[in-house]
Amino acid sequence: MFNPKILDDVAKKISENLPSGVLEIQEDVEKHVRSAVQTGLGKLDLVTREEFDVQSEVLARTRMKLEALEAKLKPLEDLLSTPNKDTH
């Protein structure tokens, strides 16, 4: 779901900025940071870019259909709202 390269880069940058005494455990720190970031992101209600794009297309098509139906309905509403001269 998430790009592992980005998680690796974040974990590496964080571990590179640790004090020199901690560098011996750098690999372990990278794993834990990567895991923590991945867990945190996993708890968020996120969608992939692909899912977002698909839903955007569905919404656009639905909006177009709605506008077409509204355009067809307008003359009928106008016709019904005009008083009928034959009934007077």
Secondary structure, DSSP 8 states (H G I E B T S, - for coil): ---HHHHHHHHHHHHHTS-GGGGGGHHHHHHHHHHHHHHHHHHS----HHHHHHHHHHHHHHHHHHHHHHHHHHHHHHHHHS--GGG-
